[in-house]
Amino acid sequence: MCLKIECPTCQKPTWRGCGMHIDAALTGVKEEDRCPNWKTGKHEAPDQQAPAQTDA
């Protein structure tokens, strides 16, 4: 089951859970009011993102 939570990065609504109930968890929250990464449920702060891979 998915639950609506506040994104710890941007403080906008997002979700956590299995990913099968996202629509239900975010019912009533317009897409433009959601965390920019609500589709994945993962919004990392710029300093927490994985380093870019380089071809060596």
C-alpha positions in Angstrom: 0.0 0.0 0.0 1.2 3.5 -0.8 1.0 6.5 1.5 1.2 10.2 0.9 4.3 11.8 2.5 6.1 15.1 2.4 9.3 15.0 0.3 12.2 15.6 2.6 14.0 17.5 -0.1 11.3 19.9 -1.5 8.6 19.5 1.2 6.0 18.8 -1.5 3.6 15.8 -1.5 5.0 12.5 -2.8 4.5 8.9 -1.9 6.1 5.9 -0.4 5.2 2.2 -0.6 4.9 -0.5 -3.2 4.2 1.8 -6.2 0.9 0.2 -7.1 -1.4 2.7 -5.3 0.2 6.0 -6.2 -2.9 7.5 -7.6 -4.9 6.7 -4.4 -2.1 8.1 -2.2 -2.0 11.4 -4.1 -5.7 11.8 -4.6 -6.6 15.5 -4.6 -3.0 16.7 -5.1 -2.6 18.4 -8.5 0.4 17.2 -10.5 1.9 20.7 -10.5 1.7 20.7 -6.7 3.6 17.4 -6.3 7.3 16.8 -5.8 9.0 17.1 -9.2 10.1 13.5 -8.9 6.8 12.1 -7.6 6.6 9.5 -10.4 9.7 7.7 -9.0 9.1 8.6 -5.3 12.8 9.4 -5.1 14.0 13.0 -4.9 17.6 13.5 -3.8 19.1 16.8 -2.9 21.8 17.9 -5.4 24.6 17.0 -3.0 23.1 13.5 -2.5 22.9 12.5 -6.1 25.1 9.7 -7.4 28.2 11.0 -9.1 28.2 11.0 -12.9 29.9 8.1 -14.5 32.8 8.7 -16.8 34.1 6.6 -19.6 37.6 5.6 -18.6 
